Amino acid sequence: MRGSNEFLVRAPTLEDGARIWRIAADSGVLDTNSSYAYLLWCRDFADTSAVVEIDGKVGGFVIGYLRPQQPGTFFVWQVAVDETYRGRGLGGAMLDSLMDGLAGQGVSTLETTVSPDNAASTAMFAALARRRGALLTARPLFDPGHFPDGHEPEHLFRIATAIDQEVGR
Ligand SMILES: CC(C)(COP(=O)(O)OP(=O)(O)OC[C@H]1O[C@@H](n2cnc3c(N)ncnc32)[C@H](O)[C@@H]1OP(=O)(O)O)[C@@H](O)C(=O)NCCC(=O)NCCS
């Protein structure tokens, strides 16, 4: 998909793994996973992940998976946009592109976790829910006691269409 300010959302390849790792590390917010983990994601979960190209380089990424026990639910593990390109709709465009693409596989619910103090992430997922006419619900999932390292709590955001809410998927 090419946006109005000339960006392209596409599936990641192995060649994107190092850049994804760098964007995650530079975000100052995300847990930086090993470079190996991002390469593995590019190999095995490319269908549920995305990068955005802008100015001839990768400017952001989403990595996610379909929940094994709920394959109609797309779980977003991490999303980040290089600081230079934030506020231009790239984060939202990657998520829309993935949800549009996965709809054909019966996926209509998105889950992710967000730290309570992450205003940008909260706003991005709230905007996604509004655009898609879906309901966003939030509840605690991982509290500091679950983590061994003083990690912040993580709240589960669930963005579901009316049909999903009715059947409780
Ligand atoms: C969160 C993040 C990916 C958003 O990417 P982005 O490309 O700047 O977001 P978008 O431009 O698509 O904005 C989507 C919506 O969020 C809003 N938003 C984005 N950043 C915001 C901020 N800092 N404060 C308030 N609202 C914000 C936008 O206004 C937009 O809402 P709208 O459609 O109602 O206008 C980016 O800020 C980032 O990489 N942050 C660091 C990593 C991170 O926190 N990832 C999420 C972890 S759960």
The ligand as a Tripos MOL2 file, in Angstrom:
@<TRIPOS>MOLECULE
LIG
   48    50     1     0     0
SMALL
NO_CHARGES

@<TRIPOS>ATOM
      1 C1          3.4040    4.4080   19.0640 C.3       1 LIG1
      2 C2          3.9990    4.7470   17.6970 C.3       1 LIG1
      3 C3          4.3190    3.4420   16.9520 C.3       1 LIG1
      4 C4          2.9760    5.5530   16.8810 C.3       1 LIG1
      5 O1          3.4470    5.6410   15.5370 O.3       1 LIG1
      6 P1          3.0370    6.8780   14.6080 P.3       1 LIG1
      7 O2          3.3480    6.5070   13.2070 O.co2     1 LIG1
      8 O3          3.6770    8.1230   15.1130 O.co2     1 LIG1
      9 O4          1.4680    6.9490   14.8550 O.3       1 LIG1
     10 P2          0.3810    7.5400   13.8410 P.3       1 LIG1
     11 O5          0.9590    8.7670   13.1710 O.co2     1 LIG1
     12 O6         -0.1130    6.4520   12.9650 O.co2     1 LIG1
     13 O7         -0.7660    8.0060   14.8560 O.3       1 LIG1
     14 C5         -1.8770    7.2080   15.1400 C.3       1 LIG1
     15 C6         -2.7780    7.9850   16.0910 C.3       1 LIG1
     16 O8         -2.1290    8.1610   17.3470 O.3       1 LIG1
     17 C7         -2.0200    9.5380   17.6710 C.3       1 LIG1
     18 N1         -0.7050    9.7640   18.2830 N.ar      1 LIG1
     19 C8          0.4900    9.3650   17.7820 C.ar      1 LIG1
     20 N2          1.4850    9.7520   18.6000 N.ar      1 LIG1
     21 C9          0.8840   10.4010   19.6300 C.ar      1 LIG1
     22 C10         1.3900   11.0350   20.7990 C.ar      1 LIG1
     23 N3          2.7240   11.0740   21.0750 N.pl3     1 LIG1
     24 N4          0.4980   11.6130   21.6570 N.ar      1 LIG1
     25 C11        -0.8380   11.5620   21.4100 C.ar      1 LIG1
     26 N5         -1.3620   10.9800   20.2910 N.ar      1 LIG1
     27 C12        -0.5040   10.4100   19.4250 C.ar      1 LIG1
     28 C13        -2.1560   10.2580   16.3460 C.3       1 LIG1
     29 O9         -2.6460   11.5760   16.5230 O.3       1 LIG1
     30 C14        -3.1370    9.3770   15.6160 C.3       1 LIG1
     31 O10        -4.4610    9.6230   16.0580 O.3       1 LIG1
     32 P3         -5.5810   10.2010   15.0470 P.3       1 LIG1
     33 O11        -5.6820    9.1940   13.9350 O.co2     1 LIG1
     34 O12        -6.7940   10.2870   15.9050 O.co2     1 LIG1
     35 O13        -5.0330   11.5140   14.5790 O.co2     1 LIG1
     36 C15         5.2910    5.5960   17.8330 C.3       1 LIG1
     37 O14         5.0130    6.7070   18.6720 O.3       1 LIG1
     38 C16         6.4590    4.8420   18.4280 C.2       1 LIG1
     39 O15         7.2130    4.1810   17.7030 O.2       1 LIG1
     40 N6          6.6600    4.9160   19.7580 N.am      1 LIG1
     41 C17         7.7570    4.2000   20.4240 C.3       1 LIG1
     42 C18         7.5230    2.7050   20.4640 C.3       1 LIG1
     43 C19         6.2150    2.3470   21.1640 C.2       1 LIG1
     44 O16         5.8340    2.9470   22.1600 O.2       1 LIG1
     45 N7          5.5160    1.3230   20.6120 N.am      1 LIG1
     46 C20         4.2670    0.8370   21.1560 C.3       1 LIG1
     47 C21         4.4990   -0.1180   22.2540 C.3       1 LIG1
     48 S1          2.9830   -0.9010   22.7890 S.3       1 LIG1
@<TRIPOS>BOND
     1     1     2 1
     2     2     3 1
     3     2     4 1
     4     2    36 1
     5     4     5 1
     6     5     6 1
     7     6     7 2
     8     6     8 1
     9     6     9 1
    10     9    10 1
    11    10    11 2
    12    10    12 1
    13    10    13 1
    14    13    14 1
    15    14    15 1
    16    15    16 1
    17    15    30 1
    18    16    17 1
    19    17    18 1
    20    17    28 1
    21    18    19 ar
    22    18    27 ar
    23    19    20 ar
    24    20    21 ar
    25    21    22 ar
    26    21    27 ar
    27    22    23 1
    28    22    24 ar
    29    24    25 ar
    30    25    26 ar
    31    26    27 ar
    32    28    29 1
    33    28    30 1
    34    30    31 1
    35    31    32 1
    36    32    33 2
    37    32    34 1
    38    32    35 1
    39    36    37 1
    40    36    38 1
    41    38    39 2
    42    38    40 1
    43    40    41 1
    44    41    42 1
    45    42    43 1
    46    43    44 2
    47    43    45 1
    48    45    46 1
    49    46    47 1
    50    47    48 1
@<TRIPOS>SUBSTRUCTURE
     1 LIG1         1 GROUP 0 **** ****
